[in-house]
Amino acid sequence: MSVVTSAEFQRKLGLYQDKALAEPVTITRNGRERLVLLSVEEYQRLKRRDRRVGLTSELSEEWIEAVSKAVVPEEYGHLDAELKDWKP
């Protein structure tokens, strides 16, 4: 990842726009990271990874049935210990 000051970014805008097509460019101000410039393709890839939130009341019967029949693989059984003290 390239790191550039805001002053340098302003002086060489075209250069850093081109660099951002290949890798994110971090723009600093007063020595602190402030912004990241990235390609639209990378931005869209990240947006696709956003979690979607929905109400359980909106789940179809098919989804409810699939969840009720789901089985946790044995190799993840140790994670049950994480929930032993959990209270709603």
N, C-alpha and C positions, 0 to 999 in steps of 0.2 A: 504494500500500500504506500502510495506517495503521500508525503506530508509537506505542506506549503503554508507560508504565512498569508494572511489576507491581502497584504500589500503586494506580495509577489504574485498571488493569484490574479489580482486586478491588472498587473502589468503584463502578464502572459496568459490571459484568459483562453485564447485559442489553443495553446499548448496543453493546458490542464483539462480543457474539454476533451481533447483527443486522448489524453492519458486516461481519463475517466471511462473511456470506451473499453479499455483493457483491464483496469483495476480501479478500485475506489480511491479518491483523492481526499485526504483529510485537510481541512482548512483551519488554521489556527489564528487566534487573535489574542494578543498579550500573552503569548506562550501557552495558551490553553486550547485544546481541541474544541472547535465550535460547530463546524459543519462538515458533512461528507458529500462529495459530488460523485455520483455513480451513473452508469448507463441506464437508459430506460429499460433495457432487457433485464438487468440485475434488479432494478426496482420492482419490475413486474414479477420476477421470480420470488422475491421476498414477500410481495403482497399475496401471492398465491399460497404462501405458507402461513398466512394469518389464520388464527383459529376462528372458526365460526361458532357462535353461541346460539343455542335455541332452547326453548322450554321443553321439559320432558313431557308436558301435557300435549305437545304438538307431535310427539313421536307416533308413527304409524303402528298398528298392531303387529305388522311384520317385524319392525325393529324391536319392539318390546319382546316378542317371542325369541328373536335372535339373541338378545341380551340375556334373557332368562336361561337359554340353553348353552351359553358360552362357558367354556372351561378354561381355567388358567393353567398354562403348561407347568409341569412339575418344576422346571428350572427356575420359575419365578415364585415358588411357594414360600421361600424365605422372606418375601416382602410382606407376608401376612403379619409378621412381627411388628412392622411399622404401624399397623392399625390397632394393636392390642390395647392401647390406652386412649384411643380416639373416642370422643363423646360428641354427639350432635349438638 
